[in-house]
Amino acid sequence: MSPVLELREITKVYGSGPAEVHALTGVNLSVRAGEMVAVMGPSGSGKSTLLTIAGSLERPTSGEVLVEGVPLAGMSRAEQARMRRRHVGYVFQDFNLLPGLTAAENIALPLELDGVKARKAAEAARRALEQVGLAEQATRFPDELSGGQRQRVAIARALVGERRLLLADEPSGALDTRTGEAVIRLLRTFCKKGATAVLATHDAQLAAWADRVVFVRDGVAIDQTAPPAGPESLLAEP
Ligand SMILES: Nc1ncnc2c1ncn2[C@@H]1O[C@H](COP(=O)(O)OP(=O)(O)OP(=O)(O)O)[C@@H](O)[C@H]1O
């Protein structure tokens, strides 16, 4: 089975001449279905760039990105947009929910934009809210929810429909430690059920929940390890 996400020799250069920034240099990464991969590195090391290129929000200067085995470079812009809507969910530090829509409407919106009928989209949104434990909050607006609840709505929106690849940039960055950890555990649960997640984080405690950690420094992926005894090992699983 081909990996859900594959980056081959990705290089990204911003600007030119003296303003040139080598944000990524020769990065390789392959993520299988059900895996949760944490990308760690200091500020400015290239984590966000890696995620935006993986999600086709930006093109690499060189190298190849494949989603579900299909090279993005061979797709037209319209096909890439369709691929993003159908297969890739994004979660950001600042939640990015639309303030004028309820939790359920925020989740249903990407489906409706993709042509799903309103009733079906609303039903899918209701199920997604149940999965993140927020069925009771369906009609609340973002400013009526806590930070942790908002991020759970953003995760539900990222995974609603058929989307199985989740790209999360510092998803717990705006949350306190406990709430942040709850969000990462939720991502972990989705990965156990077959979703695939790549998350950028500064936080080694949170990265320890991942199956693998990729360290990025000055645009170079310098190491890949399975975390030693992460919190997961404390959960007694038969
Ligand atoms: N649009 C852009 N134009 C020019 N330079 C950019 C652009 N986006 C990112 N960079 C530069 O690329 C490098 C990598 O940035 P990136 O945002 O990917 O790092 P990061 O590891 O996500 O940082 P942080 O943890 O602070 O979010 C940095 O030097 C940054 O200044």
PDBQT file of the ligand as one rigid body, heavy atoms in Angstrom, charges set to zero:
ROOT
HETATM    1  N1  LIG A 301       6.382  33.497   2.814  1.00  0.00    +0.000 N 
HETATM    2  C1  LIG A 301       7.655  33.571   3.229  1.00  0.00    +0.000 A 
HETATM    3  N2  LIG A 301       8.532  34.423   2.658  1.00  0.00    +0.000 NA
HETATM    4  C2  LIG A 301       9.826  34.480   3.050  1.00  0.00    +0.000 A 
HETATM    5  N3  LIG A 301      10.360  33.713   4.019  1.00  0.00    +0.000 NA
HETATM    6  C3  LIG A 301       9.545  32.839   4.620  1.00  0.00    +0.000 A 
HETATM    7  C4  LIG A 301       8.152  32.716   4.266  1.00  0.00    +0.000 A 
HETATM    8  N4  LIG A 301       7.588  31.751   5.043  1.00  0.00    +0.000 NA
HETATM    9  C5  LIG A 301       8.582  31.302   5.849  1.00  0.00    +0.000 A 
HETATM   10  N5  LIG A 301       9.751  31.942   5.594  1.00  0.00    +0.000 N 
HETATM   11  C6  LIG A 301      11.056  31.697   6.247  1.00  0.00    +0.000 C 
HETATM   12  O1  LIG A 301      11.324  30.304   6.119  1.00  0.00    +0.000 OA
HETATM   13  C7  LIG A 301      11.941  29.817   7.316  1.00  0.00    +0.000 C 
HETATM   14  C8  LIG A 301      11.107  28.679   7.873  1.00  0.00    +0.000 C 
HETATM   15  O2  LIG A 301       9.871  29.207   8.361  1.00  0.00    +0.000 OA
HETATM   16  P1  LIG A 301       8.705  28.325   8.994  1.00  0.00    +0.000 P 
HETATM   17  O3  LIG A 301       7.552  29.241   9.280  1.00  0.00    +0.000 OA
HETATM   18  O4  LIG A 301       8.443  27.161   8.111  1.00  0.00    +0.000 OA
HETATM   19  O5  LIG A 301       9.360  27.820  10.353  1.00  0.00    +0.000 OA
HETATM   20  P2  LIG A 301       8.695  27.164  11.636  1.00  0.00    +0.000 P 
HETATM   21  O6  LIG A 301       9.614  26.089  12.085  1.00  0.00    +0.000 OA
HETATM   22  O7  LIG A 301       7.277  26.770  11.335  1.00  0.00    +0.000 OA
HETATM   23  O8  LIG A 301       8.697  28.354  12.678  1.00  0.00    +0.000 OA
HETATM   24  P3  LIG A 301       7.685  28.658  13.900  1.00  0.00    +0.000 P 
HETATM   25  O9  LIG A 301       7.867  27.525  14.876  1.00  0.00    +0.000 OA
HETATM   26  O10 LIG A 301       8.167  29.970  14.440  1.00  0.00    +0.000 OA
HETATM   27  O11 LIG A 301       6.301  28.724  13.322  1.00  0.00    +0.000 OA
HETATM   28  C9  LIG A 301      12.066  30.996   8.253  1.00  0.00    +0.000 C 
HETATM   29  O12 LIG A 301      13.363  31.543   8.098  1.00  0.00    +0.000 OA
HETATM   30  C10 LIG A 301      11.020  31.966   7.742  1.00  0.00    +0.000 C 
HETATM   31  O13 LIG A 301      11.376  33.294   8.028  1.00  0.00    +0.000 OA
ENDROOT
TORSDOF 0
